[in-house]
Amino acid sequence: MTNIYTPQQQRILLIASLFIIAGFIVFGLNGYISAFLGAGILYVVLRPWFSALAIRRHWKRPLVAALLIAFSFIVIIMPFATLSLLLVDRIQYYSQHTEDILGLVKKVEDLTGYQITSQQNISSIAKQAGTYATRILPSIAGSALDFVVIIGLMLFTLYFMFVQQEDFLKGLRKYLPFKKETQEELGESLRNNVNANVLGQALVSFVQGVLTGTTLWIFGVPDPFFWGTVAFFVAFIPVLGTPLVWGPAGLIQLSQGNTAQGVGILVVGVIIIINIDNLLRIMLAKRMGNIHPLVTLAGIVLGVPIFGILGLVVGPLLVSYFIVLIHVFERENRKQEREAAKAEATVEKTAQK
């Protein structure tokens, strides 16, 4: 029986069917996208180790993959989950006990002589902060079942990305709608972003968080471990970073009449905590991706509301990919213009002969 569709119509319907089915799949897996993104990020981070053990030393791939998964779970995932739980729990506590925040704001107002905002607005902001913190950390602050499913799916995906690495990369290169050189540029951008925003930034943030927590502990600020944890997270934000933590802490100490403690916190923050960021970045710049701060800042603003905590990496990556594709588009246009000019010159020479 003859098909009623022309070849062109069949092609259009095939493409439409692919998009519709892909839409259903993405919609169905919407709550677990973070698992696949997390697996991709961990794959880029751990791939050099996998290559060193499985490719160069010829260890069995399932064994290497299992060891790397165990390492990522124990060293990366569990500490990060614990810190996230601690952060969300304390933010929710302050959102429900706004009188503590109101007391601090009142002291700052007495010190500066300016009214910052009304008590009603502060209560509203605190409650919104608790809701927002829960929303941007869905895999951590959600139910225990969601947490187990997401972590399990992420590690399961990561295992097969390692064990079937060649098939995975071959399929990725085959179905990406880009030329080989463009794929290489995108791969390089991915490595730079992961190195800069996961390895490099995580190290810088950890050092700054430890220094902030230690400084607050030395000068007698309550809950220094919690505020050090907050400093670790906010250190990912370019320009602002840890001053959002030790700055108000120093001002609060001054408002309470603890001049030595307040000045000490501000001096250590300005001289040591801020500058350790620049020092470590200079040391790591050659070994890790050198991503412009504007790319990171714009990416975080874009990525965190969409992808949660993974947006710290995925957001800057999307911005970098956009920039790379803009450069590719510009290069391809110039190439076509040169080819068109060359063809036109050839036609003119032929006509003159």
N, C-alpha and C positions, 0 to 999 in steps of 0.2 A: 504494500500500500504506500502510495506517494505521500510524503510529508507535506503538510499545507504551508509550511514556513520556508521562506527563501533562506539561503546560507547566511545572508546578512542579518535577517531577523533572528535566526537561530543563535548567532553570535551575540546579538543584543540581549536576547532573553537569557542566554547563559550567564552573561555578565551581571544582569539584573538579579538572577537567581543566586549567584554567588554573594552579591551584596546583601540580599534579603536574609539568606541563611547566616551569613557572618554577623548581621545585625542581631538576630535572635541569639546567637552564641554569645556575643559580647554582652547583650542584655541579661542573659541567664547567668553569666559569670561575673556580673558587675561587682558583686560583693567580694569577689576573690581576685580581682585584678591585682591587688597589692601582692598576692602570693607569687604571681608570675613575674611582676616587676622586681620583687625581692630576689627571686631565683636568678633573673638576668644580671642583677647587680652583683650578687655573690659569685656568679659564674665568672664575671670579668675580674673580680678581686682575686679569686682562688685559681684561675686558669694557669698562671705561671707556675704555681706549685704542682698542679696536676700534670703539666707538661714535663716538669723536671723529674717527677717520680714515675709517671706512667709511660711517657714517650722516651725520655732519655735513659732512665734506669730500668725500664721494661717491667715495672711492678704490675701486678694484675689490676686492671681498671676498676672492677667492682670494689676491690679492697681500698684503692686510693680514693675513690669516690666516697666510700663509707667513712674513711678516716677524715676527709675534708668536711663532710657533712657533720660528723661528730664534733670536729673542731669549731665549725661555724656556730653550731648549736650551743656549745658550752662557753666559748670565748666571746662570741658576738651577740647571739640572739638573747640568751638568758640574762646577761648583765643589762643589755639595752631594755629588755622587757621589764626588768626590775626597776630600773631608773624611771621608765615611762610610767609604770604603775605608781611609784612614789610621787612623781610630779603631778599626775592627774589627781591623785588622792588629796594632796595638799591644796591644789588649786580649788578643788571642790569644797574642801574644808573652809577655806577663806571665803568662798562664794556664799557659804551658808552661815558664816560668822563674820559678817561685814563690820561688826563693831570694832574688831581689831584694826581693820583698815581705816575706819573712820577716826580712830584715836591717833593713828600715825599721821593721817592727813591733817588733822587739827593741829598737831605739833609743828608740822611743816608750815602750815599757814601762820601760826604764831611766830615762827622764826623769820619768815620772809615778809609777812605783812600783807600777803595777797591771798585772796580766796581762790582756791583751785577749782572747786566745783561744789555743787550742792550734795547733801547727804543722800538724797534720793538717786541722783545720777551715779554716785559711787556705788551704791547698793546694786543698781541695775547693771553697771559695768562689771562688777565682781561676779554676778550671776551669769552674765553673758560669757565671761572668761571661762567659767567652769564648764558651760555647755560647749564652748569652742574647743577647749582642751580635750574633752571627750570625743568630739567629732573628728579632730585631726589625728587622733591616735586610735582609729577604730579597731585595729587588730590587737591592741593592747588593752584598751579600756572596755572592749565589748565583752560579750559573754564568754565563759570558759570554753564552750563548744566551738564558737567561731574562732577563738584563738587557736585551739588545737587543730581545727580543720585548715586554717590558713597556713600555720607553720608546717603541718604535715604535707599539704599540697605544694608548698614552696620547696621543701626538702626533697620530695618525690620528683618534682620537675627538675631540680638541680642534679639529682642522681643520674637521670637519663640524659641530661645535657652533657654530662661528663662521659658516661659510658658509651654513648652513641654520638660523640663529638663530631666526627667527620660527616656523618649523615645529617646532623643538625646544621652544621655550617654550610654544607653543600646545598641543602634545601633552602636555607636562608638566602644564599647568594643567587640561587636559581629563581626564586619567586620575588625578590626585591626588584621593583621596576626602575633600577638605576644601572648605569654603566659600571664597569669594574673599578675605574678610577674614583667614581663617586662613592661606591661602596667602601673603598679604602679610606676615603676622607671621612665618611660617617663612622667607620670603625675607629679611626684615630680620634675623632671627637668624643666617641663613647669612652675610650680608654682615658683620655685627658680628664673628662668630667668625673668619671668614677674615681680616678686617682686623686684629683683635686678636692672633690666634694665628699668622698668617703674616707680614703686613707689619710690624705693630707689634712683636710679640715677636721676630721675626727680626732687626729693626734693633737692639732692646735687647740681644738675645743676642750679636749681632755686636760691638757696642761693648764689652760686658762681656768677651767672649772676647779681643778685642784688648788691652784693659786688663790682663786677667789674664796673658796671655802676655807682654806687655811688662814687667809688674811682676816676673814670675818671671825673665825674662831679665836685667833690671837687677840683681836680687839674686843672680844666679849659680845659679839652679836649673837642673839639666840638662833638656834636651828641652822648652824653653818653648813651642815651636810646637805640639807634641803636646798639652801641657796646656792651651794656649789653645784648641785645638780641642775638647778635652773640656769646657772651661768654656762654650764656645758651645752645646753640646748640653744640658748640665745647667742652663744658664740658663733653659731653657724650663720647668723645674720650679719652681712658686711656692714661696716661703718658703725652701726649701733652696738651690737654685741654685748660683752660683759659690763660695760658702763651702765647698762640698764639695771644691773644688780648691785654692784658696789657703789655706784653713784648715789642712789637713794639711801643705801645703808649708811654711807658717810653723812649725808644730810640729816638723816634721822638721829644719828648719834649727836650731831651738833645741836639739833633742836631739843634734845634731852639734857643739854648742858655738858655732855661728855666731849669737850673740845679736843682733847688729846687723841681719843679714839677716832673721832670723826675726821680730823686732819690726817691721822695715820692711815686710815682706810683710803682716803682720796689720794694721798701722796703715793702709796703703794700701787694703787690702781693706775694712776697716770704714768708713773715712772716704770713700773715693772710689768703689770698685767697687760697693758696695751702694747708695750714695746716687745714683749715676748712673742706676740702675734707676728709682728713684722720680722723679727729675727728668725723665727721658725720657718716662715714662708720663704725667706731668702735662702735658707739652708735646703728647703725641700723643692724649690722651684725647678731645679735641673732634673730632679728625679721624678717629679710628678707634674701633672698637667698644669700649665700656667693659664688659668681662666680669669678673664677680666672681672673685677668686682661688680661692674654693672650687669654683666651677664648672670652672675650668681644672684644678685639682689633681685633682678627682674624675674629670674627663674623661680626663686623662693616665693615671691609674691604670687606668681602664676600657679606654681605646683602644689603648695601646701593645702590650699582650700580644695583642690581637686583630688590629690592623691594622698593626703594626710602627711605623716612624717616622712614617707618616701619621696614626697615632693621636694625635699631638700636636695635630692639628687636628680629626680626625674624632671623637675622644673627647669633647672639650668641646662639639662641635656636637650630639652625641647627647644629652648632658645638657641643653643649652639647649633642644633640641627637646622633650624630655620636660617641661621646665618650661613651655614655651609651650603644649603640648597640655593640660597640667593646668589652666592658666589658661583655655584655650578651653573645656574641659569644665565648669569652674566657671561661666564666663559663660553657657554654653548652659543649664545647669541653672537658674541664676537667671532667665534669660529665660523658660524654660518655666514656672517657678513664678509669675512675674509674669503671664504669659498665662493660666495656670490660675486665678489669683486674680481676674483681670479677667473671665474667662468666668463664674466662679462669682458674682461681684458682679452681672453682667448678668442671670444667671438669677434671682437673688434679687429684683432690681428688677422683672423681668418678672412674677414670681410675686406681688409686692405689688400690682402694677397689676391 
